[in-house]
Amino acid sequence: MSDLGWPLRRAASVFGDRTAFGVGYRELAERLSRLDLEPGARVGVLAANTRAHAEAWLGVPAAGGVLVSLNYRLAPEELRFIAEDAQLSMLITDRDADLGCPVVEWDDLLAGPPLPPRDHAPGSLAAISYTGGTTGRPKGVMLSHGNLLANAQHNLVATRHRAGQRWLHVCPMFHVAGIANLLACTWAGAEQVLLPRFDAAAVLETIERERITHTVLVPTMLGMLLDAPGADDADLSSLRHVQYAASPISAELQRRVLERLPDCDVAQFYGMTEAAPTVTHLSGEDHRRGGERLASVGVPVPGVEVDVRDGELWVRGPNVMLGYWNRPDETAAALVDGWYRTGDVVSQDDDGYLYLLDRAKDMIISGGENVYSLEVEATLLRHPAVSEAAVFGVPDDRWGEAVHAVVVPRAEVTADALLDHCRDLIAGFKLPREIDLREEPLHKSGPGKVLKSRLREPFWAGRERRVS
């Protein structure tokens, strides 16, 4: 049975006494076998990284339901839109929430008698994961049993999950990036530890207490971890593998992580929800080798195929989504002859390593020249005084669009000094016309991506078009 019940069935059989979320795999499998759902029922989860949330990912699809994990950072109106769009049958939550559907207790759903394993076709719908909504109303990405299983296997190969590893799950479970590892960990019988949400002090304490060997963090979390009080004295010697994903990382932060964790594999994963999510992997060996490859997002993981067409990355593989929920036109535009058009602008070197230049929608056209914002951001992030940077186009009467940057410094620096730094690294037409220095961290989506729309909006307010 090639469905999402498979990893837990194996773990219960082979690693029954090992623990995940504080319970043995054998007991966990018996507990989740009591879940009885109507076929295709959409089950919403609005919660931190609770045990119920983790169990729902393992249990709901295996019982024939469709899991809809909701971003708890969204505004109530945004959550209600998703609940209505997905037509949720019920909601499991750890907070007060009125989304227009029945709220149920997770444990109450597990109160019945054990049921035999149910068989689900690989192509049947397992989860709907909504995109962050940074470019308009959220879209529900339909992921099948086969999509999620395939990407879990891709991660098994790339990360080499094994029994005996101790994984810390701290990235939010409404982001599918963490779910590939949850499934892979279960399949391999690794021990799994949960933290409800990211808190640097709690992460450091948990790594020490639980002797964590593996974890996944977004670059923002890595920076906060290294800067936390007591971080230099924390015992992180148990760590053997730390991976980061979801947003670009600065060269300075890469350097600091590699220096702080000299005996640890540091790896990067790149992907998107539509690919369930992993597409490429920059290995620990690549990171230790250093050089220009550190600016790469790596090579395709085994099982995923990529193609670069007119600068845009196309992806094909068993992990690519079924389509967008109730969005046939957008599905047709994104899925072409079995390929997913990512909209990401990339380059590829002779050895197959991919370099992310920009999202196509974030390309700035200034004076007839194309400026890729991620290239300018990466240049700013190479300055040791820069903690965060966001670059986008603003209206300009002469050039059509001008390059604008918002920078959060980690040390004292001036806009002129940053411009001088950039002049040595990129062409003049790519230089920011203005650099706005801010003290507060930039607003981010659940997966840790900077919400450029919030920064861009004031400059384009009142205009019908967002480009000139």
PADREN-521945 format. One record per residue (C-alpha): residue in three letters; x, y, z. Coordinates in steps of 0.001 Angstrom, whole numbers, padded with zeros to 6 digits, always signed. Layout:
BEGIN
AlaXYZ ...
***
This chain:
BEGIN
Met+000000+000000+000000 Ser+001864+003073-001245 Asp+000086+005627+000916 Leu+000963+007873+003840 Gly+000225+005137+006358 Trp+003235+003211+005096 Pro+006039+005031+007026 Leu+004293+004573+010384 Arg+003402+000946+009671 Arg+007082+000229+009030 Ala+008230+002162+012091 Ala+005729+000303+014307 Ser+006902-003051+012965 Val+010664-002467+012961 Phe+011242+000283+015558 Gly+008204-000123+017820 Asp+009879+001012+021053 Arg+011593+004081+019618 Thr+009764+007310+020344 Ala+008233+010092+018308 Phe+006602+013061+020083 Gly+006933+011254+023407 Val+005234+007980+022416 Gly+006586+004719+020980 Tyr+005972+004027+017296 Arg+004034+000842+018040 Glu+001719+002658+020450 Leu+001421+005602+018055 Ala+000333+003356+015183 Glu-002286+001666+017367 Arg-003541+005054+018548 Leu-003903+006480+015036 Ser-005588+003318+013758 Arg-008679+004478+015698 Leu-009151+007525+013474 Asp-012360+007153+011466 Leu-013026+009802+008803 Glu-015344+010176+005854 Pro-013345+009608+002644 Gly-012038+012947+001360 Ala-013051+014902+004488 Arg-010984+018083+004727 Val-009562+018295+008239 Gly-008095+021653+009190 Val-005352+022040+011792 Leu-004659+025469+013267 Ala-001984+024904+015876 Ala+001636+025227+016842 Asn+003896+022176+016605 Thr+001771+020172+019015 Arg+001693+016398+019270 Ala-001836+016495+017822 His-000559+018443+014821 Ala+002223+015957+014142 Glu-000120+013002+014631 Ala-002634+014572+012237 Trp-000035+014614+009476 Leu+000576+010896+010016 Gly-003019+009948+010711 Val-005483+012012+008673 Pro-004331+011048+005153 Ala-003824+007423+006230 Ala-007467+007372+007401 Gly-008667+008687+004028 Gly-008997+012352+004978 Val-007320+015391+003475 Leu-005178+017464+005839 Val-005286+021266+005569 Ser-002618+022687+007884 Leu-003294+026394+008433 Asn-000770+029169+009003 Tyr-001615+030477+012469 Arg+000158+033760+011676 Leu-002528+034750+009200 Ala-005214+037293+010025 Pro-008673+035932+010904 Glu-010143+037008+007569 Glu-007371+035194+005696 Leu-007961+032043+007743 Arg-011685+032187+007109 Phe-011023+032512+003381 Ile-008936+029323+003421 Ala-011470+027444+005555 Glu-014214+028430+003105 Asp-012108+027740+000036 Ala-011083+024279+001276 Gln-014585+023550+002588 Leu-013257+022234+005885 Ser-015290+019488+007526 Met-013765+020138+010937 Leu-011016+022079+012673 Ile-008448+020896+015227 Thr-006956+023866+017037 Asp-005038+024914+020141 Arg-006605+028389+020300 Asp-009921+030225+020077 Ala-010939+030231+016432 Asp-014181+030718+014554 Leu-013683+029684+010951 Gly-017239+028642+010263 Cys-016642+024893+010695 Pro-016978+022538+013689 Val-014078+022566+016153 Val-013218+019097+017458 Glu-010801+017671+020005 Trp-008115+015480+018450 Asp-008281+012918+021236 Asp-012046+012601+020751 Leu-011420+011494+017158 Leu-009249+008654+018487 Ala-011790+007306+020965 Gly-013216+004520+018796 Pro-012035+000951+018204 Pro-008951+000152+016095 Leu-009612-000121+012368 Pro-007699-002157+009768 Pro-005258-000278+007510 Arg-006935+001448+004580 Asp-005533+001355+001082 His-005275+004612-000892 Ala-004093+005037-004457 Pro-000838+007019-004787 Gly-002638+009641-006861 Ser-005380+010272-004290 Leu-005458+013620-002504 Ala-003695+013644+000886 Ala-003203+017310+001779 Ile-003977+020825+000619 Ser-001183+023213+001556 Tyr-001919+026865+000961 Thr+000752+029125-000439 Gly+001755+032112+001634 Gly-000399+034592-000233 Thr+002447+037021-000821 Thr+001191+037769-004336 Gly-002564+037713-003884 Arg-005136+035374-002395 Pro-003757+032037-001199 Lys-003860+029035-003506 Gly-004391+025524-002234 Val-001643+023220-003488 Met-003067+019716-003875 Leu-000542+017095-002767 Ser-001219+013400-003237 His-000087+010428-001167 Gly+002418+009728-003933 Asn+003729+013322-003982 Leu+004478+013372-000258 Leu+005862+009830-000147 Ala+008143+010494-003109 Asn+009595+013617-001556 Ala+010072+011850+001761 Gln+012105+009245-000140 His+014076+011998-001892 Asn+014927+013410+001544 Leu+015803+009957+002852 Val+018451+009691+000151 Ala+019758+013264+000357 Thr+019853+013489+004164 Arg+020504+009813+004961 His+017861+009477+007677 Arg+018599+006591+010036 Ala+017298+005019+013228 Gly+019264+006373+016161 Gln+019160+009959+014920 Arg+017387+012446+017178 Trp+015465+015035+015143 Leu+014204+018346+016485 His+011145+019691+014640 Val+010873+023428+015248 Cys+009931+024876+011845 Pro+006136+025377+011710 Met+004227+022315+010547 Phe+001910+024364+008353 His+004967+024645+006083 Val+005330+021426+004109 Ala+009149+021649+004191 Gly+009182+020144+007669 Ile+006717+017414+006745 Ala+009070+015711+004283 Asn+011470+015189+007184 Leu+008694+014131+009573 Leu+007675+011378+007146 Ala+011273+010403+006392 Cys+012139+010290+010104 Thr+009149+008048+010759 Trp+010011+005743+007876 Ala+013567+005354+009185 Gly+012577+005018+012850 Ala+014432+008130+014001 Glu+013527+009596+017389 Gln+011572+012844+017039 Val+011262+015800+019401 Leu+008849+018723+019008 Leu+009071+022378+019981 Pro+005826+024350+019626 Arg+007530+027261+017886 Phe+010959+028783+017464 Asp+012534+030347+020529 Ala+016316+030558+020454 Ala+016810+029842+024159 Ala+014417+026881+024022 Val+016143+025458+020947 Leu+019577+025687+022566 Glu+018285+024102+025772 Thr+016495+021299+023901 Ile+019560+020464+021804 Glu+021591+020090+024999 Arg+018980+018198+027029 Glu+017760+015847+024295 Arg+021171+015420+022609 Ile+019635+016417+019284 Thr+021589+015241+016241 His+019529+016707+013363 Thr+017316+019732+012794 Val+015976+022089+010126 Leu+015946+025867+010454 Val+015357+028842+008190 Pro+018295+031271+007910 Thr+016565+033834+010130 Met+016362+031216+012876 Leu+020022+030307+012434 Gly+021027+033936+012886 Met+018870+034322+015994 Leu+020302+031109+017404 Leu+023894+032280+017007 Asp+023075+035711+018462 Ala+021118+034420+021465 Pro+022519+035058+024966 Gly+024649+032113+025985 Ala+024859+030702+022457 Asp+028656+030697+022479 Asp+028716+028548+025613 Ala+025874+026189+024666 Asp+026811+022533+024213 Leu+025933+021784+020591 Ser+028356+018883+020273 Ser+025567+016364+019643 Leu+024575+018047+016359 Arg+025557+016077+013279 His+023341+017672+010629 Val+021704+021089+010338 Gln+019831+022021+007199 Tyr+018392+025361+006202 Ala+015737+026220+003646 Ala+012905+028614+002671 Ser+014936+031786+002047 Pro+018379+032962+000895 Ile+021247+032995+003363 Ser+024022+035550+003620 Ala+027641+034564+003099 Glu+028422+035977+006538 Leu+025798+033789+008229 Gln+027029+030743+006306 Arg+030538+031450+007577 Arg+029381+031862+011173 Val+027354+028633+011136 Leu+030219+026625+009652 Glu+032644+028015+012225 Arg+030290+027431+015166 Leu+029503+023843+014082 Pro+032830+022501+012783 Asp+031866+018812+013164 Cys+028366+019157+011737 Asp+027014+018690+008222 Val+025454+021996+007147 Ala+023196+021556+004128 Gln+020818+023707+002110 Phe+017529+022563+000569 Tyr+015573+024519-002009 Gly+012069+023905-003221 Met+008482+025053-003114 Thr+005126+023849-001843 Glu+004157+022732-005353 Ala+007040+020211-005283 Ala+006153+018808-001833 Pro+008686+020653-001431 Thr+012284+019546-002100 Val+013905+020166-005493 Thr+017634+020688-004879 His+020257+020052-002220 Leu+023592+021738-001487 Ser+025402+019117+000564 Gly+027527+019368+003657 Glu+030553+018490+001547 Asp+029775+021403-000791 His+029549+023764+002177 Arg+032906+022674+003618 Arg+034512+022897+000167 Gly+033487+026568+000013 Gly+034092+028866-002924 Glu+031494+030053-005409 Arg+029345+026968-004820 Leu+028246+028449-001496 Ala+026085+030842-003521 Ser+024312+027905-005175 Val+021114+026106-004159 Gly+022794+022856-005192 Val+021821+020062-007555 Pro+018515+018217-007984 Val+017884+015573-005338 Pro+017683+011998-006699 Gly+014215+011473-008143 Val+013659+015082-009268 Glu+014411+016389-012763 Val+014998+020045-013633 Asp+015283+022018-016839 Val+016195+025670-017368 Arg+014126+027200-020161 Asp+014772+030833-021075 Gly+016184+031338-017585 Glu+013159+029866-015786 Leu+013405+026707-013708 Trp+011029+023879-014687 Val+010654+020830-012412 Arg+009398+017315-013077 Gly+009035+014301-010814 Pro+006624+012210-008727 Asn+006681+014934-006065 Val+005078+017599-008279 Met+001578+018589-007148 Leu-001713+017475-008634 Gly-002649+021116-009180 Tyr-004290+024034-007389 Trp-007538+023409-005522 Asn-010440+024827-007535 Arg-008041+026846-009729 Pro-008116+025149-013154 Asp-006728+028138-015062 Glu-003810+028622-012688 Thr-003165+024877-012708 Ala-003022+024859-016502 Ala-000554+027762-016466 Ala+001715+026107-013886 Leu+001665+022477-015111 Val+002727+022049-018719 Asp+003248+018586-020230 Gly+004125+017085-016875 Trp+006466+019922-015875 Tyr+005920+022518-013160 Arg+006917+026064-014092 Thr+008396+027490-010902 Gly+008619+031133-011970 Asp+012099+031202-010446 Val+014866+032707-012554 Val+018053+030639-012327 Ser+021369+029947-013954 Gln+023108+026566-014082 Asp+026821+025843-014259 Asp+028528+023067-016207 Asp+028314+020688-013227 Gly+024555+021089-012859 Tyr+024590+023412-009847 Leu+021729+025890-009858 Tyr+021958+029539-008820 Leu+018749+031326-007891 Leu+018649+034808-009405 Asp+015115+035898-008689 Arg+011448+035216-008710 Ala+010177+036274-012118 Lys+007557+038492-010469 Asp+010298+040338-008548 Met+012285+041297-011593 Ile+012846+045053-011853 Ile+012997+046729-015264 Ser+014933+049968-014931 Gly+015760+051979-018023 Gly+015147+048913-020192 Glu+017589+046776-018184 Asn+016533+043733-016171 Val+017623+043800-012536 Tyr+017214+040627-010495 Ser+016418+041644-006933 Leu+017921+038533-005344 Glu+021255+039331-006938 Val+021230+042790-005341 Glu+020066+041308-002011 Ala+022838+038719-002115 Thr+025359+041489-002751 Leu+024126+043523+000208 Leu+024172+040420+002410 Arg+027849+039905+001633 His+028590+043008+003710 Pro+029403+041834+007265 Ala+027275+044598+008798 Val+024076+043485+007019 Ser+021666+041133+008777 Glu+018695+041281+006383 Ala+018016+042883+003012 Ala+015013+043189+000723 Val+015173+044712-002750 Phe+012261+045664-004978 Gly+011241+048101-007697 Val+009602+051465-006982 Pro+008099+053936-009479 Asp+010545+056314-011105 Asp+009608+059035-013565 Arg+012854+058732-015496 Trp+013722+055052-015368 Gly+010250+053540-015089 Glu+011323+051621-012017 Ala+014152+052300-009616 Val+015921+049774-007416 His+015042+050279-003753 Ala+016572+048430-000795 Val+015525+047994+002811 Val+018361+046859+005063 Val+018463+045729+008683 Pro+022074+046112+009872 Arg+023766+043990+012516 Ala+026401+046669+013153 Glu+026788+050373+012522 Val+026913+051163+008816 Thr+025812+053946+006482 Ala+023870+053773+003239 Asp+026839+055306+001426 Ala+029139+052589+002750 Leu+026746+049914+001488 Leu+026572+051554-001923 Asp+030361+051636-002100 His+030366+047935-001223 Cys+027853+047179-003999 Arg+029681+049230-006615 Asp+032590+046811-006411 Leu+030393+043779-007004 Ile+027531+044627-009413 Ala+026920+046880-012422 Gly+025925+050494-011880 Phe+022373+050067-013186 Lys+021743+047443-010499 Leu+022681+049723-007609 Pro+019883+050754-005244 Arg+018860+054351-005803 Glu+017988+054470-002127 Ile+018809+052298+000874 Asp+016417+052485+003802 Leu+018100+051424+007056 Arg+015735+049960+009663 Glu+016184+048640+013181 Glu+013260+046206+013300 Pro+013427+042766+011599 Leu+011598+042535+008280 His+008097+041037+008290 Lys+008110+037407+007166 Ser+005646+034752+006085 Gly+005235+031481+007987 Pro+008057+029751+006048 Gly+010384+032661+006866 Lys+010267+034531+003561 Val+010399+038327+003666 Leu+007010+039828+002783 Lys+008174+042213+000110 Ser+004581+043078-000749 Arg+004288+044957+002565 Leu+007455+046915+001842 Arg+006560+047595-001784 Glu+002916+048553-001313 Pro+003352+052157-000007 Phe+005343+053103-003089 Trp+002708+051778-005489 Ala-000425+052802-003559 Gly-003055+054359-005798 Arg-001563+052965-009008 Glu-003396+050411-011102 Arg-000142+048759-012172 Arg+002704+047483-010047 Val+005325+048002-012738 Ser+006035+051020-014923 
***
